[in-house]
Amino acid sequence: MTLRVVSVQRNIGVSIAWIAVLYTVPLFGFIAYILLGEPMIGRRYRQRVDQASLLMDDMARRENLVFDQGQ
């Protein structure tokens, strides 16, 4: 569970706090982390990330076309 906390959490302070809870009260800490600790990514956030990814891909494609035409 420690590896999961460290790999998923982005904030080091939050990671240390969850690890302390997990080692102090293992059963309660495990249940609490499963219910509360996992960072949830909402549907709207995923949609915005997907849109941003498409825009970035489009921009990269256009830049490659411009660079290819210049040579």
HELIX and SHEET records of a PDB file:
HELIX    1   1 THR A    2  VAL A    8  1                                   7    
HELIX    2   2 ILE A   12  THR A   24  1                                  13    
HELIX    3   3 PRO A   26  ALA A   32  1                                   7    
HELIX    4   4 TYR A   33  GLY A   37  3                                   5    
HELIX    5   5 ARG A   43  GLY A   70  1                                  28    
END                                                                             
